[in-house]
Amino acid sequence: MNLKKTVSILLVLTVLLTGLSACKNSADDPESSNIDDSVSIKLPVSLVDSLDPYVCETDFNAQVTLLLYDGLVKVVDDLTYENALAAGINVGKDEITVTVRDDAYFSDGSKVSARDVVESFDEAKESDRYSAMLENFESATASGDRVVVFKTVREDVYCVNCLDFPIVKYGKALKDGDESESENIEAVMDESGNPIGSGRYKFDSTAADTLTLNEYWYGEDLPKIRRIKLINLIDSGAAVESMETGNISFLFQDLSSGVYNRVNAQTSEILMTNLVFLGVNAFSKCLAKPEVRQAISLVVNKQNIVEKSFLGYAQVAKTPFYPNWKNLSELYFDSTDEKEDLLEANHLLDTAGYSETDSLGMRSSEDASLTLLVNSDNPYKSAAADEIANDLKSIGLSVKVNKVDFETYKSDLANVNYDLYIGEVRLPDDMSLEVFFGEDGGATYGINRDADIVEEYYNFRAGKISLQRFADLFNVYLPFVPLCYRKGIAAYTNEISYNDEGTHCDVYAGIYTWKY
């Protein structure tokens, strides 16, 4: 090959490589990306609420903040995690060391630093939305510009999943009436008055109700939809109407009210980490006996509850943990049929001292008559209570269903006016059951915290016993009966190619694949 041809080929290769590099997302040259701003979708928000991830109260706004702010990790549907702003994570006995990735930038082009992580952590610990998730984290300390050391209260092999709290930019505040800096550190706001993040999108500097692609984002897969219009809505009822008229392009309903407002649009179900359970008063004479709790668990038809009470918008809970959790694939479950379960349940009640029955087959003992408390404001749970009462009648347990409004429900729980109750909690992504077993847990009603199962739970969290061992012990003691995990419904217009990419962690998780 002669010299002239060789030079020509090298020139062509140089041009091609230059063109390819110009298409790559770059913090050094953000304008190099050829972005089509003509395509946009419309998402619901409440403009009377904040879009600060630590202050917002509405679900609409909390969902949108996931587009604007990233955490150190990203938790996916099977509860494994991927590094987001973190480049590396090292888990010790009572500390976690995180290195911030070198190519992590905020949407204003400044680098994400260890100080930003520490300040964001402190804010998250004080917020209503993230404080429970971070209850096992004691502190965060910066070690240089890129390393953060988290201290934990207890040893916990699963707590890395909690590092997905949003990171916002922090800086020194300006002194009042002065352009000089004070020593106070506070979140840095953009032109729209919202904290600066490092997520897939940022606020448009020229339109406060519009999000545009964050060209400094570190991810390799840039969203195909480059502009998002934020549509102000009052409530979920207005959202359904807006969805059907095309005023918004996407809507997620978590069905927490027990009512599904059907939408004339394409839909997709998303399994959430909301556990519906049968609470048990372990201090009552009858339910203090584990054999009785086991008998109840055996005959409660969870599949019927899913199909009839929750209209299919739920999934049976075989354990207290999220059914899609990857770790559950390692568990062994005994396989029995309804007839065997019924025989075993009756045997357990006989063993517990409730062998005598009346002419109708009901257990004769007075303490075998139980009260089941349920919030009447929720049709799904109210229907589930009726199903459970009917199931327990099959083993001779008389159950009075006490359906009361939510305020009365809370009062009856606090005053222990129940034997059984139907409750619901949203578990954090590390599958912590602290809400049931912790000293300040919000679902500790009726649970004996001095029972062995509480100590074994903390042994499990520390990695001292296996998940299988804890699941087996749980099914013996049964401090509560897991019933099902609820689903939510994502609705989207026919113009969107959604691909079922939403998860319980982020309904917009796959937005980079959406087409419009």
Backbone hydrogen bonds, N-H to C=O, Kabsch-Sander energy under -0.5 kcal/mol:
donor,donor_aa,acceptor,acceptor_aa,energy
6,T,2,N,-2.0
7,V,3,L,-2.5
8,S,4,K,-2.0
9,I,5,K,-2.5
10,L,6,T,-2.1
11,L,7,V,-2.2
12,V,8,S,-2.1
13,L,9,I,-2.4
14,T,10,L,-2.3
15,V,11,L,-2.2
16,L,12,V,-2.3
17,L,13,L,-2.7
18,T,14,T,-2.3
19,G,15,V,-2.2
20,L,16,L,-2.2
21,S,17,L,-2.4
22,A,18,T,-1.6
23,C,19,G,-0.7
23,C,20,L,-1.1
24,K,20,L,-0.5
24,K,21,S,-0.8
32,S,29,D,-2.0
33,S,30,P,-0.9
35,I,33,S,-1.3
37,D,35,I,-0.9
39,V,36,D,-0.5
41,I,227,R,-1.5
43,L,229,K,-2.5
45,V,231,I,-2.4
47,L,45,V,-0.6
49,D,46,S,-1.4
55,V,52,D,-1.8
56,C,52,D,-2.7
62,A,58,T,-2.1
63,Q,59,D,-2.4
64,V,60,F,-1.6
65,T,61,N,-2.2
66,L,62,A,-0.7
66,L,63,Q,-0.8
67,L,64,V,-2.0
68,L,64,V,-0.7
68,L,65,T,-0.7
69,Y,65,T,-2.1
72,L,163,L,-1.6
73,V,163,L,-1.1
74,K,82,E,-3.0
76,V,80,T,-2.6
79,L,76,V,-2.2
82,E,74,K,-2.6
84,A,72,L,-2.7
85,L,71,G,-1.9
86,A,72,L,-2.0
87,A,99,T,-3.8
88,G,99,T,-1.3
90,N,97,T,-2.7
92,G,90,N,-0.6
92,G,95,E,-3.3
96,I,150,F,-2.4
97,T,90,N,-2.9
98,V,96,I,-0.5
98,V,148,V,-3.0
99,T,88,G,-2.6
100,V,98,V,-0.5
100,V,146,R,-3.7
101,R,85,L,-2.8
104,A,101,R,-1.2
105,Y,103,D,-0.6
106,F,110,S,-3.5
107,S,197,G,-2.6
109,G,106,F,-2.2
112,V,104,A,-2.5
114,A,145,D,-2.8
117,V,113,S,-1.5
118,V,114,A,-2.4
119,E,115,R,-2.7
120,S,116,D,-2.2
121,F,117,V,-2.5
122,D,118,V,-2.3
123,E,119,E,-1.9
124,A,120,S,-2.7
125,K,121,F,-2.6
126,E,122,D,-0.9
126,E,123,E,-0.5
127,S,123,E,-0.7
127,S,124,A,-1.0
131,S,127,S,-1.6
134,L,130,Y,-1.4
135,E,132,A,-1.4
137,F,134,L,-2.0
138,E,136,N,-0.5
138,E,151,K,-3.1
139,S,151,K,-1.3
141,T,149,V,-2.0
143,S,147,V,-3.5
147,V,143,S,-0.6
148,V,98,V,-2.8
149,V,141,T,-2.9
150,F,96,I,-3.2
150,F,148,V,-0.6
151,K,139,S,-2.3
152,T,94,D,-2.4
153,V,136,N,-2.9
157,V,461,R,-2.7
159,C,156,D,-0.8
161,N,158,Y,-1.3
162,C,159,C,-1.8
163,L,160,V,-2.2
164,D,161,N,-0.5
165,F,162,C,-0.6
167,I,70,D,-2.6
168,V,166,P,-0.5
169,K,196,I,-2.3
171,G,186,E,-2.5
173,A,184,N,-3.3
175,K,180,S,-2.6
178,D,175,K,-2.1
182,S,173,A,-3.9
186,E,171,G,-2.8
188,V,169,K,-2.6
190,D,194,N,-2.7
193,G,190,D,-1.8
196,I,188,V,-2.0
199,G,68,L,-2.3
201,Y,67,L,-2.5
202,K,212,T,-2.5
204,D,207,A,-0.5
204,D,210,T,-2.9
207,A,204,D,-0.7
210,T,207,A,-1.6
211,L,228,I,-3.2
212,T,202,K,-2.7
213,L,226,R,-1.4
214,N,200,R,-2.5
215,E,213,L,-1.0
217,W,214,N,-1.8
222,L,220,E,-1.0
224,K,512,Y,-0.6
226,R,224,K,-0.7
227,R,39,V,-1.0
228,I,211,L,-2.6
229,K,41,I,-3.4
230,L,209,D,-3.2
231,I,43,L,-2.9
231,I,229,K,-0.6
232,N,230,L,-0.5
233,L,45,V,-2.8
239,A,235,D,-1.6
240,V,236,S,-2.0
241,E,237,G,-1.6
242,S,238,A,-2.3
243,M,239,A,-2.2
244,E,240,V,-2.0
245,T,241,E,-1.6
246,G,242,S,-0.5
246,G,243,M,-0.8
247,N,242,S,-2.1
248,I,242,S,-1.3
249,S,42,K,-3.6
250,F,42,K,-0.9
251,L,491,A,-2.6
253,Q,251,L,-0.5
253,Q,489,I,-2.8
258,G,255,L,-1.6
261,N,259,V,-0.7
262,R,260,Y,-1.2
265,A,263,V,-2.0
266,Q,492,Y,-1.6
268,S,490,A,-2.2
270,I,488,G,-2.6
272,M,486,R,-2.6
275,L,273,T,-0.8
275,L,425,V,-2.8
276,V,274,N,-0.5
276,V,484,C,-3.2
277,F,275,L,-0.5
277,F,423,G,-2.4
278,L,481,V,-2.9
279,G,277,F,-0.8
279,G,421,Y,-3.7
280,V,479,P,-0.7
281,N,419,D,-2.6
282,A,280,V,-1.3
282,A,446,G,-2.7
284,S,281,N,-1.7
288,A,284,S,-1.5
289,K,286,C,-1.3
292,V,289,K,-1.0
293,R,289,K,-1.5
294,Q,290,P,-2.6
295,A,291,E,-2.1
296,I,292,V,-2.4
297,S,293,R,-2.2
298,L,294,Q,-2.0
299,V,295,A,-1.5
300,V,296,I,-1.5
301,N,299,V,-0.6
302,K,300,V,-1.3
305,I,301,N,-1.7
306,V,302,K,-2.3
307,E,303,Q,-2.6
308,K,304,N,-3.4
309,S,304,N,-0.9
309,S,305,I,-0.6
310,F,305,I,-2.2
312,G,306,V,-3.1
313,Y,310,F,-2.7
314,A,312,G,-1.2
315,Q,485,Y,-2.2
317,A,483,L,-1.8
318,K,316,V,-0.7
325,W,322,Y,-2.2
326,K,78,D,-2.5
328,L,325,W,-1.6
329,S,326,K,-1.6
330,E,327,N,-1.5
331,L,328,L,-1.7
336,T,334,D,-0.6
341,D,337,D,-2.3
342,L,338,E,-2.4
343,L,339,K,-2.1
344,E,340,E,-2.4
345,A,341,D,-2.5
346,N,342,L,-2.2
347,H,343,L,-2.0
348,L,344,E,-2.3
349,L,345,A,-2.2
350,D,346,N,-2.2
351,T,347,H,-2.4
352,A,348,L,-1.9
353,G,350,D,-1.4
354,Y,349,L,-2.5
358,D,362,M,-2.6
361,G,358,D,-2.0
363,R,396,G,-3.2
364,S,356,E,-2.4
368,A,365,S,-1.5
369,S,366,E,-1.6
370,L,368,A,-0.6
370,L,398,S,-3.4
372,L,400,K,-3.1
373,L,371,T,-0.6
373,L,420,L,-3.0
374,V,402,N,-2.1
376,S,374,V,-0.7
376,S,404,V,-3.4
377,D,404,V,-0.5
378,N,375,N,-1.4
382,S,378,N,-2.4
383,A,379,P,-2.3
384,A,380,Y,-1.8
385,A,381,K,-2.1
386,D,382,S,-1.4
387,E,383,A,-1.9
388,I,384,A,-2.5
389,A,385,A,-2.4
390,N,386,D,-2.0
391,D,387,E,-2.3
392,L,388,I,-2.6
393,K,389,A,-1.3
394,S,390,N,-0.7
394,S,391,D,-0.9
395,I,392,L,-1.3
396,G,393,K,-1.6
397,L,392,L,-2.3
398,S,368,A,-0.9
398,S,396,G,-0.6
400,K,370,L,-3.0
401,V,399,V,-0.6
402,N,372,L,-3.4
402,N,400,K,-0.6
403,K,401,V,-0.8
404,V,374,V,-2.2
404,V,402,N,-0.6
409,Y,405,D,-2.7
410,K,406,F,-2.4
411,S,407,E,-1.9
412,D,408,T,-2.9
413,L,409,Y,-2.1
414,A,410,K,-2.2
415,N,411,S,-2.0
416,V,413,L,-1.3
417,N,412,D,-3.1
418,Y,416,V,-1.1
419,D,371,T,-2.2
419,D,420,L,-0.5
420,L,371,T,-2.6
421,Y,279,G,-1.7
422,I,373,L,-2.0
423,G,277,F,-2.3
423,G,421,Y,-0.6
425,V,275,L,-2.0
427,L,273,T,-2.6
427,L,425,V,-0.7
431,M,428,P,-2.1
436,F,433,L,-1.9
437,F,433,L,-2.1
438,G,434,E,-2.8
441,G,438,G,-1.4
443,A,435,V,-2.7
444,T,441,G,-0.7
447,I,444,T,-2.2
449,R,447,I,-1.0
451,A,448,N,-1.7
454,V,451,A,-1.3
455,E,451,A,-0.8
456,E,452,D,-2.4
457,Y,453,I,-1.7
458,Y,454,V,-1.7
459,N,455,E,-1.8
460,F,456,E,-2.1
461,R,457,Y,-2.2
462,A,458,Y,-1.6
463,G,460,F,-1.4
464,K,459,N,-2.8
465,I,459,N,-0.8
470,F,466,S,-2.2
471,A,467,L,-2.7
472,D,468,Q,-2.3
473,L,469,R,-2.3
474,F,470,F,-2.8
475,N,471,A,-1.9
476,V,472,D,-0.8
476,V,473,L,-0.6
477,Y,473,L,-2.5
478,L,474,F,-3.2
481,V,278,L,-2.5
483,L,276,V,-2.4
484,C,276,V,-1.7
485,Y,315,Q,-2.8
486,R,274,N,-2.2
487,K,313,Y,-2.2
488,G,270,I,-2.8
489,I,253,Q,-3.0
490,A,268,S,-3.3
491,A,251,L,-3.5
491,A,489,I,-0.5
492,Y,266,Q,-2.4
493,T,249,S,-1.9
496,I,493,T,-1.7
497,S,515,K,-2.5
498,Y,496,I,-0.9
501,E,498,Y,-1.0
503,T,506,D,-1.9
509,A,506,D,-2.0
511,I,508,Y,-1.9
513,T,510,G,-2.4
514,W,510,G,-0.6
514,W,511,I,-0.8
515,K,497,S,-0.9
